């Protein structure tokens, strides 16, 4: 039992090495900065609570698409009772800026820009003056 | 129990017939269905258009409806005719109504430009051939609608449509578009498109863009199933023709020549 100290030291070093990814990640996450998103200045409520939009905006957009195109339903009653037109360019992008909101988050999480924009138009490209909704 | 060879064969035959009888019956019944004329039951409205070519002819240089449609739906204008995308356009009378030709026709009638667009048929052949359900006939208003999200660009519908009402995007349409209308999407390369009777405007209580733009009043739009509609009154008081009704597609665009 003369080598007890060495064995314990070695074991400790081994455990430290084994758990190093955890430490490394904790350290990295401490200095982590999220995507620099620009939220609409004059609007606080979205069609769903923010955390739900974070995780399920894609399903919502697909539902909107099918409702408008295939079921002829055009308005969406939000959780707070407000009624919205189900339109990507007309409603979503009347508050959000594609470049500073959609694209930045997609780039941050490494999600490919979806092909929505192959057809749907970013209003900022066609009418810069109206891209941001000015408070009236 | 002893069974003779003859009895065995009889029994086998009878059993096989019984087993296959159900399938045979359903196959025959299905064949009967397929042969029957597929008349569609229209539950709600049937939106239709009446085009008065006489009023059009009074304004030979007018392209108001075509321009309004192009602007409303972001329709590209390609110089190469092979890439053309058309929703509403003009064709010479002889091409629009090939069976209306007679030996001695009024001067200029053959060449007379006639507005053409999707006929929103009662029995649309394009809908029957679409493998993805990207085009369908709406039950409540009879519009032959398109879902560009679902179109895979196989162009079966273009082959099926006897009126040439559908166009294919061979090239990215955004390369041939000037000012974009931000409230309506463009299409993408590899998608078929055509006139949709403006359901996005109808939903807001507006008339189709072409009808609204026509200052000559040559385009009349309405519900054929409503006996009190203006289009019904017009159809019942004057002689109108449709494009190639002999095909059985039941076109819903009517013409006064």
Interface residues (C-beta under 8 A of the other chain):
Chain A: X65 X69 X70 X72 X74 X87 X89 X90 X115 X118 X119 X120 X121 X123 X125 X126 X127
Chain B: X74 X138 X140 X145 X147 X148 X149 X179 X180 X181 X182 X183 X184 X185 X186 X187 X188 X199 X203
